Amino acid sequence: MAAGIRTRHGRSCRSRDGGGRCNCTPSYEAWVYSKRDDKKIRKTFKSMVEAKGWRADAERGVRTRTLRAPTGVTFGQVAREWLEKAERGEVENRSGERYKPSALRGYRRVLSRRILPELGGARLASIERRDLQGLVNRLKTEFSASTVKNAVMPVRAIYRYALEEYGLEINPTAGLKLPAVKGGRDRIADPVEAEALLAALPEEDRPRWATAMYAGLRRGELLALRLGTGRLRAEQDRRRGVVGPASGEGVPEERDRATQGSDPA
């Protein structure tokens, strides 16, 4: 047997008590010692060739300090740590830029609603791609393709962070099969149709809808409108995250959902 590798026989294998030849399909456990963590890093394989290949790579990783022993930290703990560091600017996106506050608000929301209830208590190192694919498949039955894609984005960012900070060997988000996002064409009413649509509304609703059609404001900006004397002004409400076009501070909460996927994770 090669150094750092041992054969693991099944419980009913005759070779376990030394009384006979192996009658099972054994697996092979490879290990390396990490002095930095004062722990052995182990992994089991179906073949000796795979075990030898992993051990050679693992020894190199330990020497170059790119491989660490897994810890008992949970996905939820790392997710909260990543969010806090991203908000302070200590973690950057793939473009090397600071995350936009609107993107982080969206990530925090989707993590708390969609991801952490299922994965928050699981050990970070024990989550496999099939676990994440199962979550994606369940989300697909309830939400649109774009919503599912946006839910996965912070998970990918968290694992990129964990690969560096916690020495994970495998990124389980790699190769996930996500639903295709089909882009739809916007339909814009011409002036004649717009006039007819407004005429069909109750009189008290026409000003707001006319503003929506002709001013080009987003939903959040329409909700923030304050009527004055001869002038419309969209004002910021920091509690709700709504902002008008004049201030340039922040992004409407409603716009988060549209732009959330555009900020590189």
One Martini backbone bead per residue (centre of mass of N, CA, C, O) as a GRO file, in nm:
protein
  265
    1MET     BB    1   0.097   0.036   0.021
    2ALA     BB    2   0.072   0.352   0.000
    3ALA     BB    3   0.153   0.635   0.125
    4GLY     BB    4  -0.134   0.769   0.276
    5ILE     BB    5  -0.287   0.485   0.220
    6ARG     BB    6  -0.603   0.311   0.264
    7THR     BB    7  -0.795   0.032   0.297
    8ARG     BB    8  -1.157  -0.005   0.261
    9HIS     BB    9  -1.372  -0.227   0.396
   10GLY     BB   10  -1.632  -0.398   0.435
   11ARG     BB   11  -1.806  -0.527   0.701
   12SER     BB   12  -1.841  -0.827   0.546
   13CYS     BB   13  -1.555  -0.875   0.503
   14ARG     BB   14  -1.324  -1.132   0.534
   15SER     BB   15  -1.056  -0.948   0.579
   16ARG     BB   16  -1.111  -0.811   0.861
   17ASP     BB   17  -1.027  -1.090   1.035
   18GLY     BB   18  -0.800  -1.252   0.860
   19GLY     BB   19  -0.974  -1.514   0.717
   20GLY     BB   20  -0.958  -1.381   0.416
   21ARG     BB   21  -1.058  -1.283   0.126
   22CYS     BB   22  -1.167  -1.043  -0.057
   23ASN     BB   23  -1.547  -0.971  -0.104
   24CYS     BB   24  -1.520  -0.668  -0.194
   25THR     BB   25  -1.546  -0.314  -0.262
   26PRO     BB   26  -1.304  -0.115  -0.218
   27SER     BB   27  -1.162   0.162  -0.069
   28TYR     BB   28  -0.965   0.483  -0.068
   29GLU     BB   29  -0.768   0.641   0.178
   30ALA     BB   30  -0.650   0.968   0.184
   31TRP     BB   31  -0.362   1.152   0.332
   32VAL     BB   32  -0.272   1.462   0.500
   33TYR     BB   33  -0.057   1.687   0.670
   34SER     BB   34  -0.139   1.984   0.859
   35LYS     BB   35   0.050   2.200   1.033
   36ARG     BB   36  -0.126   2.455   1.050
   37ASP     BB   37  -0.384   2.270   1.170
   38ASP     BB   38  -0.316   1.998   1.309
   39LYS     BB   39  -0.416   1.803   1.061
   40LYS     BB   40  -0.596   1.579   0.883
   41ILE     BB   41  -0.649   1.517   0.537
   42ARG     BB   42  -0.935   1.358   0.396
   43LYS     BB   43  -1.003   1.101   0.132
   44THR     BB   44  -1.233   0.912  -0.067
   45PHE     BB   45  -1.196   0.636  -0.304
   46LYS     BB   46  -1.244   0.395  -0.563
   47SER     BB   47  -0.937   0.439  -0.639
   48MET     BB   48  -0.596   0.439  -0.637
   49VAL     BB   49  -0.543   0.654  -0.850
   50GLU     BB   50  -0.712   0.879  -0.722
   51ALA     BB   51  -0.566   0.884  -0.448
   52LYS     BB   52  -0.284   0.957  -0.555
   53GLY     BB   53  -0.357   1.218  -0.701
   54TRP     BB   54  -0.469   1.370  -0.455
   55ARG     BB   55  -0.219   1.352  -0.270
   56ALA     BB   56  -0.027   1.511  -0.448
   57ASP     BB   57  -0.199   1.771  -0.448
   58ALA     BB   58  -0.221   1.804  -0.137
   59GLU     BB   59   0.079   1.836  -0.073
   60ARG     BB   60   0.108   2.091  -0.241
   61GLY     BB   61  -0.107   2.260  -0.091
   62VAL     BB   62   0.033   2.256   0.187
   63ARG     BB   63   0.302   2.388   0.101
   64THR     BB   64   0.145   2.650  -0.039
   65ARG     BB   65  -0.115   2.723   0.139
   66THR     BB   66  -0.401   2.619  -0.031
   67LEU     BB   67  -0.450   2.401   0.200
   68ARG     BB   68  -0.709   2.307   0.429
   69ALA     BB   69  -0.868   2.214   0.693
   70PRO     BB   70  -1.168   2.146   0.773
   71THR     BB   71  -1.446   2.285   0.925
   72GLY     BB   72  -1.745   2.342   1.136
   73VAL     BB   73  -1.853   2.548   0.966
   74THR     BB   74  -2.121   2.716   0.849
   75PHE     BB   75  -2.291   2.859   0.601
   76GLY     BB   76  -2.424   3.084   0.769
   77GLN     BB   77  -2.164   3.201   0.893
   78VAL     BB   78  -2.025   3.273   0.622
   79ALA     BB   79  -2.247   3.451   0.505
   80ARG     BB   80  -2.233   3.670   0.727
   81GLU     BB   81  -1.935   3.734   0.694
   82TRP     BB   82  -1.946   3.820   0.397
   83LEU     BB   83  -2.149   4.050   0.423
   84GLU     BB   84  -1.992   4.226   0.623
   85LYS     BB   85  -1.738   4.260   0.442
   86ALA     BB   86  -1.882   4.376   0.193
   87GLU     BB   87  -1.998   4.630   0.340
   88ARG     BB   88  -1.688   4.724   0.416
   89GLY     BB   89  -1.498   4.640   0.156
   90GLU     BB   90  -1.326   4.357   0.200
   91VAL     BB   91  -1.510   4.251  -0.033
   92GLU     BB   92  -1.501   4.167  -0.372
   93ASN     BB   93  -1.567   4.139  -0.677
   94ARG     BB   94  -1.467   4.007  -0.981
   95SER     BB   95  -1.380   4.315  -1.069
   96GLY     BB   96  -1.259   4.459  -0.802
   97GLU     BB   97  -1.520   4.570  -0.666
   98ARG     BB   98  -1.746   4.717  -0.494
   99TYR     BB   99  -2.032   4.662  -0.364
  100LYS     BB  100  -2.345   4.734  -0.404
  101PRO     BB  101  -2.592   4.810  -0.192
  102SER     BB  102  -2.824   4.690  -0.362
  103ALA     BB  103  -2.701   4.407  -0.396
  104LEU     BB  104  -2.676   4.338  -0.090
  105ARG     BB  105  -2.973   4.360  -0.026
  106GLY     BB  106  -3.054   4.132  -0.217
  107TYR     BB  107  -2.877   3.909  -0.095
  108ARG     BB  108  -2.988   3.913   0.191
  109ARG     BB  109  -3.279   3.849   0.113
  110VAL     BB  110  -3.233   3.576  -0.043
  111LEU     BB  111  -3.093   3.425   0.183
  112SER     BB  112  -3.320   3.443   0.403
  113ARG     BB  113  -3.553   3.315   0.212
  114ARG     BB  114  -3.400   3.068   0.030
  115ILE     BB  115  -3.125   2.948   0.170
  116LEU     BB  116  -3.090   2.932   0.490
  117PRO     BB  117  -3.332   2.743   0.563
  118GLU     BB  118  -3.163   2.494   0.425
  119LEU     BB  119  -2.823   2.568   0.469
  120GLY     BB  120  -2.733   2.720   0.733
  121GLY     BB  121  -2.669   2.443   0.922
  122ALA     BB  122  -2.459   2.350   0.731
  123ARG     BB  123  -2.172   2.234   0.653
  124LEU     BB  124  -1.967   2.364   0.432
  125ALA     BB  125  -1.800   2.092   0.353
  126SER     BB  126  -2.079   1.907   0.306
  127ILE     BB  127  -2.160   2.054   0.060
  128GLU     BB  128  -2.300   1.965  -0.245
  129ARG     BB  129  -2.401   1.985  -0.562
  130ARG     BB  130  -2.662   1.818  -0.521
  131ASP     BB  131  -2.778   2.008  -0.307
  132LEU     BB  132  -2.794   2.262  -0.488
  133GLN     BB  133  -2.958   2.136  -0.719
  134GLY     BB  134  -3.205   2.072  -0.548
  135LEU     BB  135  -3.267   2.365  -0.480
  136VAL     BB  136  -3.301   2.465  -0.767
  137ASN     BB  137  -3.533   2.271  -0.845
  138ARG     BB  138  -3.732   2.386  -0.633
  139LEU     BB  139  -3.731   2.682  -0.725
  140LYS     BB  140  -3.840   2.629  -1.019
  141THR     BB  141  -4.141   2.559  -0.914
  142GLU     BB  142  -4.186   2.880  -0.798
  143PHE     BB  143  -3.985   3.036  -0.994
  144SER     BB  144  -3.815   3.216  -1.188
  145ALA     BB  145  -3.526   3.213  -1.359
  146SER     BB  146  -3.414   3.484  -1.248
  147THR     BB  147  -3.459   3.421  -0.947
  148VAL     BB  148  -3.275   3.175  -0.934
  149LYS     BB  149  -3.016   3.310  -1.029
  150ASN     BB  150  -3.009   3.526  -0.798
  151ALA     BB  151  -2.990   3.313  -0.566
  152VAL     BB  152  -2.701   3.195  -0.659
  153MET     BB  153  -2.498   3.430  -0.658
  154PRO     BB  154  -2.422   3.447  -0.348
  155VAL     BB  155  -2.325   3.154  -0.325
  156ARG     BB  156  -2.084   3.183  -0.513
  157ALA     BB  157  -1.943   3.410  -0.358
  158ILE     BB  158  -1.908   3.253  -0.091
  159TYR     BB  159  -1.731   3.020  -0.211
  160ARG     BB  160  -1.499   3.194  -0.308
  161TYR     BB  161  -1.429   3.286  -0.025
  162ALA     BB  162  -1.397   2.998   0.108
  163LEU     BB  163  -1.161   2.891  -0.062
  164GLU     BB  164  -0.961   3.100   0.070
  165GLU     BB  165  -1.039   3.101   0.391
  166TYR     BB  166  -1.112   2.757   0.425
  167GLY     BB  167  -0.988   2.542   0.219
  168LEU     BB  168  -1.145   2.440  -0.005
  169GLU     BB  169  -1.149   2.204  -0.269
  170ILE     BB  170  -1.457   2.249  -0.355
  171ASN     BB  171  -1.697   2.389  -0.580
  172PRO     BB  172  -2.044   2.331  -0.574
  173THR     BB  173  -2.129   2.555  -0.802
  174ALA     BB  174  -2.007   2.397  -1.013
  175GLY     BB  175  -2.223   2.301  -1.275
  176LEU     BB  176  -2.483   2.424  -1.251
  177LYS     BB  177  -2.830   2.390  -1.339
  178LEU     BB  178  -2.989   2.646  -1.498
  179PRO     BB  179  -3.230   2.829  -1.594
  180ALA     BB  180  -3.343   2.984  -1.862
  181VAL     BB  181  -3.329   3.320  -1.967
  182LYS     BB  182  -3.599   3.483  -2.115
  183GLY     BB  183  -3.620   3.738  -2.323
  184GLY     BB  184  -3.829   4.012  -2.347
  185ARG     BB  185  -4.029   4.226  -2.521
  186ASP     BB  186  -4.101   4.543  -2.528
  187ARG     BB  187  -4.409   4.724  -2.497
  188ILE     BB  188  -4.514   5.020  -2.672
  189ALA     BB  189  -4.724   5.268  -2.660
  190ASP     BB  190  -4.881   5.466  -2.848
  191PRO     BB  191  -5.035   5.766  -2.835
  192VAL     BB  192  -5.320   5.658  -2.900
  193GLU     BB  193  -5.326   5.423  -2.700
  194ALA     BB  194  -5.259   5.584  -2.444
  195GLU     BB  195  -5.515   5.761  -2.454
  196ALA     BB  196  -5.717   5.525  -2.437
  197LEU     BB  197  -5.623   5.408  -2.168
  198LEU     BB  198  -5.672   5.663  -1.995
  199ALA     BB  199  -5.980   5.696  -2.065
  200ALA     BB  200  -6.055   5.415  -1.911
  201LEU     BB  201  -6.005   5.557  -1.657
  202PRO     BB  202  -6.040   5.689  -1.380
  203GLU     BB  203  -5.991   6.016  -1.315
  204GLU     BB  204  -5.812   5.981  -1.046
  205ASP     BB  205  -5.589   5.785  -1.210
  206ARG     BB  206  -5.460   5.945  -1.452
  207PRO     BB  207  -5.210   6.105  -1.351
  208ARG     BB  208  -5.030   5.864  -1.269
  209TRP     BB  209  -5.040   5.710  -1.543
  210ALA     BB  210  -4.938   5.940  -1.717
  211THR     BB  211  -4.664   5.958  -1.576
  212ALA     BB  212  -4.573   5.669  -1.637
  213MET     BB  213  -4.582   5.702  -1.952
  214TYR     BB  214  -4.428   6.001  -1.996
  215ALA     BB  215  -4.174   5.998  -1.771
  216GLY     BB  216  -4.022   5.714  -1.707
  217LEU     BB  217  -4.083   5.590  -1.440
  218ARG     BB  218  -4.050   5.403  -1.181
  219ARG     BB  219  -4.212   5.249  -0.940
  220GLY     BB  220  -4.061   5.376  -0.695
  221GLU     BB  221  -4.087   5.671  -0.804
  222LEU     BB  222  -4.395   5.683  -0.808
  223LEU     BB  223  -4.430   5.628  -0.499
  224ALA     BB  224  -4.247   5.905  -0.435
  225LEU     BB  225  -4.440   6.106  -0.512
  226ARG     BB  226  -4.478   6.471  -0.495
  227LEU     BB  227  -4.717   6.707  -0.495
  228GLY     BB  228  -4.721   7.024  -0.642
  229THR     BB  229  -4.661   7.334  -0.804
  230GLY     BB  230  -4.603   7.236  -1.123
  231ARG     BB  231  -4.436   6.992  -0.974
  232LEU     BB  232  -4.235   6.697  -0.979
  233ARG     BB  233  -4.120   6.489  -0.696
  234ALA     BB  234  -3.873   6.250  -0.615
  235GLU     BB  235  -3.829   6.106  -0.301
  236GLN     BB  236  -3.646   5.996  -0.042
  237ASP     BB  237  -3.673   5.665   0.129
  238ARG     BB  238  -3.469   5.496   0.336
  239ARG     BB  239  -3.655   5.275   0.452
  240ARG     BB  240  -3.755   5.179   0.147
  241GLY     BB  241  -3.544   5.264  -0.093
  242VAL     BB  242  -3.652   5.528  -0.221
  243VAL     BB  243  -3.585   5.720  -0.529
  244GLY     BB  244  -3.506   5.984  -0.706
  245PRO     BB  245  -3.353   6.119  -0.996
  246ALA     BB  246  -3.201   6.375  -0.864
  247SER     BB  247  -3.005   6.260  -0.633
  248GLY     BB  248  -2.844   5.970  -0.685
  249GLU     BB  249  -2.932   5.799  -0.430
  250GLY     BB  250  -2.946   5.507  -0.479
  251VAL     BB  251  -3.204   5.241  -0.505
  252PRO     BB  252  -3.473   5.103  -0.575
  253GLU     BB  253  -3.614   4.823  -0.462
  254GLU     BB  254  -3.741   4.736  -0.731
  255ARG     BB  255  -3.460   4.752  -0.888
  256ASP     BB  256  -3.300   4.528  -0.756
  257ARG     BB  257  -3.426   4.286  -0.912
  258ALA     BB  258  -3.310   4.382  -1.190
  259THR     BB  259  -2.989   4.440  -1.090
  260GLN     BB  260  -2.876   4.205  -0.924
  261GLY     BB  261  -2.750   4.033  -1.172
  262SER     BB  262  -2.542   4.272  -1.277
  263ASP     BB  263  -2.369   4.233  -1.035
  264PRO     BB  264  -2.076   4.125  -0.975
  265ALA     BB  265  -1.983   3.835  -0.770
   0.00000   0.00000   0.00000
